[in-house]
Amino acid sequence: MSWQTLLLLALFPFAIGSEAQTGVVQQRAAGTPVAATLVVEGGAKATLEKDAIQMVLPLSGASKPGTKFTVWLASPKNVRSGETVAILSPDGKSASAVLPWPIDAQGKREEDVGWYRVGYRVEWDGVEHAHGTLSIGAIASNLMELRLAYPKLVAPGLRAMACCWPKLVCRRARM
């Protein structure tokens, strides 16, 4: 293989992934100016509440009048929930929505919500202008819960170490 082929193969995943990071798909006629409201996926936040998931999607620019933001949940088995229309903030810099907590086939509250994804779509004049998918596990600020395997062995004043998987970031703490 030549070095050009290897370089192309090395850059291909980045080129594919860069479109997904911006969350934009332009659907326009040739010569039409680009004026899309972009969702800044890197700033998206999800807060897990008792019976709901609060979503905030920051926007890169002012949205056009009549812009509609739609969000939904997708399970690890790719089963979609119903769609929810997000509300644009008064300053036009973000869209927020409250999604119902997912329920399993037996009607019980789903515990492993970190594996779920949030899909979104931005449209105006009945035409989709952007869409994307975000992982709840990547954007939820309160997803993890620390449980001690031997809570009887932990006492005030002792040192402990906690490691977070999958990055195995370890922290020392004084109890």
Order of alpha helices (4+ residues) and beta strands (2+ residues): alpha-beta-beta-beta-beta-beta-beta-beta-alpha-beta-beta
